[in-house]
Amino acid sequence: MSTSSDGRSYHHGDLRAALLQAAAQLLAEQGEAAISLREVARRAQVSHSAPYRHFADREALLAALATQGFAELLARMCHAGAGLDADARLAALGACYVRFALERRGLFRLMFAAPLERGRHPELQQAAEALHRQLDEAVAELVAGDTRIASLSAWSLVHGLAQLLLDGQVAADEDRDGVIARVTAGFVAGLRTT
């Protein structure tokens, strides 16, 4: 049993999931700065102390939210690249990354720009590494030998494109999907010539 902020007692089925859902809604609506354990508890309709059962502090909540983001992006990328040849797979992974950034702006920024100490949050570190492995594997299908620089180049390209689009630096009259497709395909073709 828990007590809600108005004093009513009730049983909460999956408190952690409810708190993360409330945090995700706040992030999408108002940005990272609006997230506090107290506000998340209020939104989840639980007592102000309830979040501490799952999260030691605000950073732990944000790390869990970012971990979910990495898992979601990885699942999307696995789906996007399934059954494609090496060139098409890498281009699809890049396009998927950029589209995720555009669809989940707040979450994307939290995942990559927030000052979360990954060393304090092993699940976050593992989720980020799993995503990078997906990219490394796709690059390794195209590039022989040491793929570190090629992987970093691929990530830099799609991350930079995502940021440019998020920040409105690409002309509004441009076809976003067309730009994403041409940029990622152009990069893949460039990898083939190196």
Beta strands, then each sheet from edge to edge (+ up, - down):
strand 1: 2-3
strand 2: 9-10
sheet 1: 1+ 2-
end
